[in-house]
């Protein structure tokens, strides 16, 4: 897995990039984000575990090696929800289809917030 090869200080930003990438590349999520972002959010929350839960668990597992156990779940939740919003409601600040722009945004904006 690519996140296992990332330096610890970059892992949260790269987890954000991976979540955005997975969302943008998933055919159903991409179609719903383009045509029905509200419906996409409802579908991402549905199920047990939901796709949003699965994404959060994946991110938490990848960053857990670098942050305290309790913080990993909270940080993963924030990163996953932010990534989801940037895909469903694109911002003029960052194009979710441009991985380099997403990475630069994550390092410039998210990394300082995350400590």
TIVOVEX-850747 format. One record per residue (C-alpha): residue in three letters; x, y, z; residue number from 1. Coordinates in nm, 2 decimals, always signed. Example, Ala and Ser with C-alpha at 12.3 -4.5 7.8 and 13.67 -1.06 7.14 Angstrom:
TIVOVEX-850747
['ala' [+1.23 -0.45 +0.78] 1]
['ser' [+1.37 -0.11 +0.71] 2]
//
This chain:
TIVOVEX-850747
['unk' [+0.00 +0.00 +0.00] 1]
['unk' [+0.14 +0.34 -0.10] 2]
['unk' [+0.06 +0.50 +0.24] 3]
['unk' [+0.29 +0.25 +0.41] 4]
['unk' [+0.58 +0.40 +0.22] 5]
['unk' [+0.50 +0.76 +0.32] 6]
['unk' [+0.70 +0.95 +0.58] 7]
['unk' [+0.50 +0.98 +0.91] 8]
['unk' [+0.46 +1.36 +0.89] 9]
['unk' [+0.31 +1.33 +0.55] 10]
['unk' [+0.07 +1.03 +0.62] 11]
['unk' [-0.24 +1.24 +0.71] 12]
['unk' [-0.21 +1.45 +0.40] 13]
['unk' [-0.15 +1.14 +0.19] 14]
['unk' [-0.45 +0.97 +0.35] 15]
['unk' [-0.66 +1.27 +0.25] 16]
['unk' [-0.52 +1.24 -0.11] 17]
['unk' [-0.60 +0.87 -0.12] 18]
['unk' [-0.95 +0.92 +0.00] 19]
['unk' [-1.02 +1.19 -0.26] 20]
['unk' [-0.86 +0.97 -0.53] 21]
['unk' [-1.07 +0.67 -0.44] 22]
['unk' [-1.38 +0.88 -0.45] 23]
['unk' [-1.30 +1.05 -0.78] 24]
['unk' [-1.20 +0.72 -0.94] 25]
['unk' [-1.50 +0.52 -0.82] 26]
['unk' [-1.75 +0.52 -1.11] 27]
['unk' [-2.07 +0.53 -0.89] 28]
['unk' [-1.94 +0.80 -0.66] 29]
['unk' [-1.81 +1.01 -0.95] 30]
['unk' [-2.14 +0.98 -1.14] 31]
['unk' [-2.34 +1.07 -0.82] 32]
['unk' [-2.11 +1.35 -0.73] 33]
['unk' [-2.15 +1.50 -1.08] 34]
['unk' [-2.53 +1.44 -1.11] 35]
['unk' [-2.67 +1.40 -0.76] 36]
['unk' [-2.43 +1.51 -0.48] 37]
['unk' [-2.71 +1.49 -0.21] 38]
['unk' [-2.80 +1.14 -0.31] 39]
['unk' [-2.43 +1.05 -0.32] 40]
['unk' [-2.39 +1.16 +0.04] 41]
['unk' [-2.70 +0.95 +0.15] 42]
['unk' [-2.56 +0.64 -0.02] 43]
['unk' [-2.21 +0.69 +0.13] 44]
['unk' [-2.38 +0.70 +0.48] 45]
['unk' [-2.59 +0.39 +0.42] 46]
['unk' [-2.50 +0.04 +0.53] 47]
['unk' [-2.33 -0.12 +0.82] 48]
['unk' [-2.05 -0.05 +0.78] 49]
['unk' [-2.12 +0.23 +0.53] 50]
['unk' [-1.87 +0.33 +0.26] 51]
['unk' [-1.79 +0.64 +0.47] 52]
['unk' [-1.72 +0.41 +0.77] 53]
['unk' [-1.50 +0.19 +0.56] 54]
['unk' [-1.30 +0.48 +0.43] 55]
['unk' [-1.26 +0.62 +0.79] 56]
['unk' [-1.14 +0.28 +0.91] 57]
['unk' [-0.89 +0.25 +0.63] 58]
['unk' [-0.75 +0.60 +0.70] 59]
['unk' [-0.74 +0.53 +1.07] 60]
['unk' [-0.55 +0.21 +1.02] 61]
['unk' [-0.29 +0.39 +0.80] 62]
['unk' [-0.23 +0.68 +1.04] 63]
['unk' [-0.26 +0.49 +1.36] 64]
['unk' [+0.11 +0.40 +1.35] 65]
['unk' [+0.19 +0.77 +1.39] 66]
['unk' [-0.07 +0.91 +1.62] 67]
['unk' [-0.22 +0.80 +1.95] 68]
['unk' [-0.50 +0.55 +1.92] 69]
['unk' [-0.79 +0.78 +2.02] 70]
['unk' [-0.66 +1.06 +1.80] 71]
['unk' [-0.63 +0.83 +1.49] 72]
['unk' [-1.00 +0.76 +1.48] 73]
['unk' [-1.09 +1.13 +1.52] 74]
['unk' [-0.83 +1.25 +1.27] 75]
['unk' [-0.95 +0.98 +1.02] 76]
['unk' [-1.31 +1.09 +1.06] 77]
['unk' [-1.21 +1.46 +0.99] 78]
['unk' [-1.00 +1.36 +0.69] 79]
['unk' [-1.26 +1.13 +0.54] 80]
['unk' [-1.54 +1.38 +0.58] 81]
['unk' [-1.34 +1.67 +0.43] 82]
['unk' [-1.23 +1.45 +0.14] 83]
['unk' [-1.59 +1.35 +0.08] 84]
['unk' [-1.71 +1.71 +0.08] 85]
['unk' [-1.43 +1.82 -0.16] 86]
['unk' [-1.54 +1.55 -0.40] 87]
['unk' [-1.92 +1.61 -0.37] 88]
['unk' [-1.90 +1.99 -0.35] 89]
['unk' [-1.59 +2.09 -0.54] 90]
['unk' [-1.42 +2.40 -0.42] 91]
['unk' [-1.25 +2.66 -0.64] 92]
['unk' [-0.95 +2.62 -0.41] 93]
['unk' [-0.87 +2.27 -0.52] 94]
['unk' [-0.97 +2.04 -0.81] 95]
['unk' [-1.04 +1.69 -0.67] 96]
['unk' [-0.94 +1.55 -1.01] 97]
['unk' [-0.59 +1.70 -0.99] 98]
['unk' [-0.40 +1.48 -0.74] 99]
['unk' [-0.10 +1.71 -0.73] 100]
['unk' [-0.33 +2.00 -0.64] 101]
['unk' [-0.50 +1.79 -0.38] 102]
['unk' [-0.17 +1.69 -0.23] 103]
['unk' [-0.04 +2.05 -0.22] 104]
['unk' [-0.36 +2.17 -0.06] 105]
['unk' [-0.34 +1.89 +0.20] 106]
['unk' [+0.02 +1.98 +0.29] 107]
['unk' [-0.04 +2.35 +0.28] 108]
['unk' [-0.37 +2.37 +0.46] 109]
['unk' [-0.45 +2.05 +0.64] 110]
['unk' [-0.11 +1.95 +0.77] 111]
['unk' [-0.07 +2.26 +0.98] 112]
['unk' [-0.41 +2.22 +1.13] 113]
['unk' [-0.34 +1.86 +1.22] 114]
['unk' [-0.02 +1.94 +1.40] 115]
//
